[in-house]
Amino acid sequence: VCTMTALSVVVRADLQTATQRINLVPGSSTDTTSHSRDSLAPGSTIDQVIHHEVKELGTHILVCEVTYNSHQSDKMNFRKFFKFQVMKPLDVKTKFYNAESDEVFLEAQVQNITQTTISIDRVTLEPSHTFTVTSLKDEPIAGQGVVARGLCLQVQDSWQYLFCLRPRPEHNNKNLKLVTNIGKLDIVWRTGLCDRGRLQTSQLQRLPPNTGEVRLTFLHAPSYALLDTPLPLTLRLENNCERTVELDLSLKREGGGKLTWGGVVERGLGLVEPGGSTEVQVEVVLHCTGLQTLQGIHCRDTLLKRSYCFNDQCQVYVVGDKELYTALTQ
């Protein structure tokens, strides 16, 4: 502040991070009146509010520089440095689960590691081009508060989110084995003063599923079965290797006599090309109530004399009461 008018006043602001220097003023603005004046009278100011989305952690330095001409036409300038630390506001942990149906389940845990309570606007998953995504979130119950619904995170509190990713129809199992990119989490929150924050993760990576050379899936398998009553099943056997296989199917009575396979229990399924599949219908009779695991499905490649055993692939809940079974399946 001086008693003389300053001429040709120009304000410049840069943000220096560990990796880059970003110009904030004038930036991309074409309005020169916001950061420059032909003359600035004593006591007058140039005011400007700067908005910038911080994308790096660590030390940041805001460098403000003013250049002007004195009343004697001498070119003058000065700088001010404002140093501040950018800390991580949220801690995000993820887990992946590869399902037998080619679905991928993503569990994301978001923890507030700031020093104040924040409110969550949204937590979404932007999937890669291979998948579509569904958020598995409970509908809010009447009377639940913002904390119980996960909309408000107090200091050090965490909230978990679950997403189901399904492959798009144009991607077969052979291609899915090579896909590791899942998508990006996009989190938007607000502070107690309603300042908006946003965090977008880098591309999340999963370990490719190990499906083996021959893969078994159940195309049709009811959730409930009636005790000692034939239960129809539809199986699909997929060839995941790079060679043609010739498969023979064998259904054996295993699991301590808890089940019996019905109909033809040994059959040839023929040749299956790489990436191809074959389907077969079978029947099983379950002899014990409760949650039972289907066991005893064996397959043999007659070309290379390799055997494959499929246990713990499917579970069925068996009930002994016919009326209860009817009520459960209607």
C-alpha positions as CSV (number, residue, x, y, z in Angstrom):
1,V,0.0,0.0,0.0
2,C,1.4,3.3,-1.1
3,T,0.2,6.9,-1.6
4,M,0.8,6.8,-5.4
5,T,-1.2,5.2,-8.2
6,A,0.3,1.9,-9.6
7,L,0.2,1.5,-13.4
8,S,-0.2,-1.6,-15.6
9,V,-0.9,-3.9,-12.7
10,V,-0.9,-7.6,-13.5
11,V,-1.5,-10.5,-11.0
12,R,-0.3,-14.0,-11.7
13,A,-0.8,-17.1,-9.6
14,D,0.8,-20.6,-10.0
15,L,0.5,-23.8,-8.0
16,Q,3.7,-25.7,-7.6
17,T,3.4,-29.4,-6.8
18,A,6.0,-32.2,-6.6
19,T,5.5,-33.0,-10.2
20,Q,4.2,-29.9,-12.1
21,R,3.6,-26.2,-12.0
22,I,0.0,-25.2,-12.8
23,N,-1.0,-21.7,-13.9
24,L,-4.2,-20.6,-12.1
25,V,-4.3,-16.9,-12.9
26,P,-4.9,-15.9,-15.6
27,G,-5.2,-19.6,-16.6
28,S,-7.5,-20.2,-19.5
29,S,-9.6,-17.0,-18.7
30,T,-9.8,-14.4,-21.5
31,D,-11.1,-11.8,-19.2
32,T,-8.1,-9.6,-18.5
33,T,-10.1,-7.3,-16.1
34,S,-10.1,-10.0,-13.4
35,H,-6.3,-10.0,-13.0
36,S,-5.0,-6.8,-14.5
37,R,-5.6,-3.0,-14.3
38,D,-4.3,-0.1,-16.3
39,S,-4.1,1.8,-13.0
40,L,-4.7,1.0,-9.4
41,A,-5.4,3.9,-7.0
42,P,-4.1,3.9,-3.4
43,G,-6.3,1.7,-1.3
44,S,-7.9,-0.1,-4.3
45,T,-7.6,-3.9,-4.7
46,I,-7.8,-6.6,-7.3
47,D,-9.9,-9.5,-5.9
48,Q,-10.2,-12.9,-7.4
49,V,-11.5,-16.3,-6.1
50,I,-9.5,-19.2,-7.4
51,H,-11.0,-22.7,-7.9
52,H,-8.7,-25.7,-8.5
53,E,-9.3,-29.4,-8.1
54,V,-6.3,-30.8,-6.2
55,K,-5.3,-34.2,-7.6
56,E,-1.9,-34.7,-5.9
57,L,-0.9,-35.4,-2.3
58,G,2.0,-33.8,-0.4
59,T,3.4,-30.3,-0.4
60,H,1.8,-27.6,-2.5
61,I,3.1,-24.0,-2.9
62,L,0.8,-21.2,-4.2
63,V,3.0,-18.6,-5.9
64,C,1.4,-15.2,-6.3
65,E,3.3,-12.6,-8.3
66,V,2.4,-8.9,-8.9
67,T,4.1,-6.8,-11.6
68,Y,3.4,-3.0,-12.0
69,N,4.9,0.2,-13.1
70,S,5.5,3.0,-10.6
71,H,4.5,6.6,-11.1
72,Q,8.1,7.1,-12.3
73,S,7.6,4.3,-14.9
74,D,10.0,1.9,-13.1
75,K,8.9,-1.7,-13.6
76,M,8.4,-3.4,-10.2
77,N,7.4,-6.8,-9.0
78,F,7.1,-8.9,-5.9
79,R,6.1,-12.5,-5.0
80,K,4.3,-14.2,-2.1
81,F,4.6,-17.9,-1.3
82,F,1.8,-19.8,0.5
83,K,2.9,-23.4,1.4
84,F,0.3,-26.0,2.5
85,Q,0.0,-29.8,2.8
86,V,-2.6,-31.8,1.0
87,M,-3.5,-34.9,3.0
88,K,-5.5,-37.9,1.9
89,P,-9.1,-37.3,2.9
90,L,-10.4,-40.9,2.4
91,D,-8.9,-44.3,2.7
92,V,-10.4,-46.7,0.1
93,K,-9.8,-50.5,0.3
94,T,-11.2,-52.9,-2.3
95,K,-11.7,-56.7,-2.6
96,F,-12.6,-58.7,-5.6
97,Y,-14.6,-61.9,-5.8
98,N,-14.7,-63.8,-9.1
99,A,-18.0,-65.8,-9.2
100,E,-18.5,-69.0,-11.2
101,S,-21.1,-67.2,-13.3
102,D,-18.4,-64.8,-14.7
103,E,-19.8,-62.1,-12.4
104,V,-17.3,-60.0,-10.4
105,F,-18.2,-58.7,-7.0
106,L,-16.4,-55.6,-5.8
107,E,-16.4,-54.7,-2.1
108,A,-15.2,-51.1,-1.4
109,Q,-14.6,-49.8,2.1
110,V,-14.5,-46.0,2.4
111,Q,-13.0,-44.5,5.6
112,N,-13.1,-40.9,6.7
113,I,-9.5,-40.0,7.7
114,T,-10.0,-36.3,7.9
115,Q,-10.4,-34.4,11.2
116,T,-14.1,-33.5,10.6
117,T,-17.4,-35.2,9.8
118,I,-18.2,-35.4,6.1
119,S,-21.4,-36.2,4.2
120,I,-21.3,-38.7,1.3
121,D,-23.1,-37.5,-1.9
122,R,-22.4,-40.6,-4.0
123,V,-20.2,-43.6,-4.4
124,T,-20.4,-45.0,-7.9
125,L,-18.3,-47.4,-10.0
126,E,-17.6,-46.5,-13.6
127,P,-17.1,-50.0,-15.2
128,S,-14.7,-50.8,-18.0
129,H,-16.1,-51.5,-21.5
130,T,-16.2,-55.2,-20.7
131,F,-18.7,-55.0,-17.9
132,T,-22.0,-53.5,-16.8
133,V,-22.4,-52.6,-13.1
134,T,-25.2,-52.8,-10.5
135,S,-24.9,-51.3,-7.1
136,L,-26.1,-53.8,-4.4
137,K,-27.3,-51.2,-1.9
138,D,-30.2,-51.7,0.5
139,E,-33.1,-49.3,0.3
140,P,-33.2,-46.9,3.2
141,I,-35.6,-47.9,6.1
142,A,-38.1,-45.4,7.3
143,G,-36.7,-43.6,10.4
144,Q,-33.0,-44.3,9.6
145,G,-30.7,-41.4,10.2
146,V,-28.0,-40.1,7.8
147,V,-25.3,-42.1,9.8
148,A,-27.2,-45.4,9.6
149,R,-27.7,-44.9,5.8
150,G,-24.1,-44.2,5.2
151,L,-24.7,-40.6,4.2
152,C,-22.6,-39.2,7.0
153,L,-19.2,-40.4,8.0
154,Q,-17.7,-39.3,11.3
155,V,-14.0,-39.2,11.9
156,Q,-12.4,-42.6,11.4
157,D,-15.8,-44.2,10.5
158,S,-16.0,-46.6,7.6
159,W,-18.8,-47.6,5.2
160,Q,-18.8,-50.6,2.8
161,Y,-20.3,-50.6,-0.7
162,L,-20.9,-53.7,-2.9
163,F,-21.1,-53.7,-6.6
164,C,-21.8,-56.6,-9.1
165,L,-20.2,-56.5,-12.5
166,R,-21.6,-58.6,-15.3
167,P,-19.8,-59.2,-18.5
168,R,-21.4,-57.8,-21.7
169,P,-22.9,-60.4,-24.0
170,E,-20.3,-59.9,-26.7
171,H,-17.5,-61.1,-24.4
172,N,-17.1,-64.9,-24.0
173,N,-15.4,-66.8,-21.3
174,K,-12.1,-67.0,-23.2
175,N,-11.8,-63.3,-23.5
176,L,-12.9,-62.7,-19.9
177,K,-9.9,-64.7,-18.6
178,L,-7.6,-62.0,-20.0
179,V,-9.6,-59.0,-18.6
180,T,-8.0,-57.4,-15.5
181,N,-9.4,-53.8,-15.7
182,I,-12.6,-53.5,-13.7
183,G,-13.3,-49.8,-13.6
184,K,-12.9,-46.7,-11.4
185,L,-14.5,-45.7,-8.2
186,D,-15.9,-42.2,-8.1
187,I,-16.6,-40.7,-4.7
188,V,-18.1,-37.3,-4.0
189,W,-18.5,-35.8,-0.5
190,R,-19.0,-32.5,1.3
191,T,-17.4,-31.1,4.4
192,G,-19.3,-29.5,7.3
193,L,-19.0,-26.2,5.4
194,C,-20.5,-27.8,2.3
195,D,-17.2,-27.6,0.4
196,R,-17.3,-30.3,-2.3
197,G,-14.7,-32.9,-2.5
198,R,-14.2,-35.6,-5.1
199,L,-11.9,-38.7,-5.3
200,Q,-11.6,-40.9,-8.4
201,T,-9.4,-43.9,-8.1
202,S,-7.1,-45.2,-10.8
203,Q,-8.2,-48.2,-12.9
204,L,-8.9,-51.0,-10.4
205,Q,-7.2,-54.3,-11.3
206,R,-8.3,-57.8,-10.4
207,L,-6.4,-61.1,-10.7
208,P,-7.6,-63.0,-13.7
209,P,-9.8,-66.0,-12.7
210,N,-8.2,-69.4,-12.9
211,T,-11.0,-71.4,-14.5
212,G,-8.9,-74.4,-15.5
213,E,-8.9,-76.2,-18.8
214,V,-12.5,-77.5,-18.5
215,R,-15.1,-75.4,-16.7
216,L,-18.4,-76.5,-15.3
217,T,-21.4,-74.1,-14.9
218,F,-25.0,-74.8,-13.9
219,L,-27.4,-73.3,-16.4
220,H,-30.4,-74.6,-14.5
221,A,-30.2,-75.5,-10.8
222,P,-33.1,-74.7,-8.5
223,S,-32.4,-73.2,-5.1
224,Y,-34.7,-75.7,-3.3
225,A,-35.3,-79.4,-3.7
226,L,-37.8,-81.9,-2.2
227,L,-36.3,-84.8,-0.2
228,D,-36.0,-88.0,-2.2
229,T,-37.5,-86.5,-5.4
230,P,-35.6,-86.2,-8.7
231,L,-34.2,-82.7,-9.3
232,P,-33.5,-81.7,-13.0
233,L,-30.2,-79.9,-13.7
234,T,-28.7,-78.5,-16.8
235,L,-24.9,-78.5,-17.0
236,R,-22.6,-76.6,-19.3
237,L,-19.0,-77.8,-19.9
238,E,-16.7,-75.2,-21.5
239,N,-13.3,-75.8,-23.1
240,N,-10.9,-73.0,-21.9
241,C,-7.7,-74.4,-23.3
242,E,-6.1,-73.9,-26.7
243,R,-6.7,-77.4,-28.0
244,T,-9.7,-79.6,-28.9
245,V,-10.9,-81.9,-26.1
246,E,-13.1,-85.0,-26.3
247,L,-15.1,-85.3,-23.1
248,D,-16.8,-88.2,-21.3
249,L,-19.1,-87.4,-18.4
250,S,-19.4,-89.6,-15.3
251,L,-21.7,-89.1,-12.4
252,K,-20.7,-90.9,-9.3
253,R,-22.4,-91.4,-5.9
254,E,-20.2,-89.5,-3.4
255,G,-20.7,-87.5,-0.3
256,G,-21.5,-90.4,2.1
257,G,-24.7,-91.5,0.3
258,K,-26.4,-88.1,0.6
259,L,-27.3,-88.1,-3.1
260,T,-27.9,-90.4,-6.1
261,W,-27.5,-89.4,-9.7
262,G,-30.4,-90.6,-11.9
263,G,-30.8,-91.6,-15.5
264,V,-27.7,-92.1,-17.6
265,V,-24.7,-91.6,-15.4
266,E,-21.9,-92.2,-18.0
267,R,-22.1,-90.7,-21.4
268,G,-19.8,-89.3,-24.2
269,L,-20.1,-85.6,-24.9
270,G,-18.0,-85.6,-28.1
271,L,-15.4,-83.1,-29.3
272,V,-15.4,-79.5,-28.0
273,E,-13.4,-76.9,-29.8
274,P,-11.3,-74.3,-28.0
275,G,-13.6,-71.7,-26.5
276,G,-16.6,-73.9,-27.2
277,S,-19.0,-75.6,-24.9
278,T,-21.5,-78.4,-24.6
279,E,-24.7,-78.8,-22.5
280,V,-26.2,-81.8,-20.9
281,Q,-29.3,-82.5,-18.7
282,V,-29.0,-84.7,-15.7
283,E,-31.1,-85.6,-12.6
284,V,-30.1,-86.0,-9.0
285,V,-32.0,-87.3,-5.9
286,L,-31.0,-85.8,-2.5
287,H,-31.5,-87.9,0.6
288,C,-30.7,-85.5,3.4
289,T,-32.4,-82.3,4.4
290,G,-30.7,-78.9,4.8
291,L,-28.1,-77.3,2.6
292,Q,-26.5,-80.0,0.4
293,T,-23.6,-79.7,-2.0
294,L,-23.7,-81.5,-5.3
295,Q,-20.7,-83.8,-5.7
296,G,-19.6,-86.6,-7.9
297,I,-19.4,-84.8,-11.3
298,H,-16.4,-86.2,-13.2
299,C,-15.2,-85.5,-16.7
300,R,-12.4,-87.1,-18.7
301,D,-10.6,-85.9,-21.8
302,T,-10.0,-89.1,-23.8
303,L,-7.5,-87.5,-26.1
304,L,-4.9,-86.7,-23.4
305,K,-6.3,-89.0,-20.7
306,R,-6.9,-86.1,-18.3
307,S,-9.5,-86.2,-15.6
308,Y,-11.4,-83.4,-14.1
309,C,-13.5,-83.5,-10.9
310,F,-16.1,-80.9,-10.0
311,N,-17.2,-80.7,-6.4
312,D,-18.6,-77.8,-4.4
313,Q,-19.9,-76.1,-7.6
314,C,-23.5,-75.9,-6.5
315,Q,-25.6,-76.0,-3.3
316,V,-29.3,-76.8,-3.0
317,Y,-31.4,-76.5,0.1
318,V,-33.4,-79.7,0.7
319,V,-36.7,-79.7,2.6
320,G,-38.7,-82.8,3.6
321,D,-42.2,-81.1,3.9
322,K,-44.0,-81.0,0.6
323,E,-46.2,-78.0,1.6
324,L,-43.1,-76.0,2.7
325,Y,-41.4,-76.9,-0.6
326,T,-44.5,-75.7,-2.6
327,A,-44.6,-72.4,-0.6
328,L,-40.8,-71.8,-1.2
329,T,-41.0,-72.5,-4.9
330,Q,-44.1,-70.6,-5.8
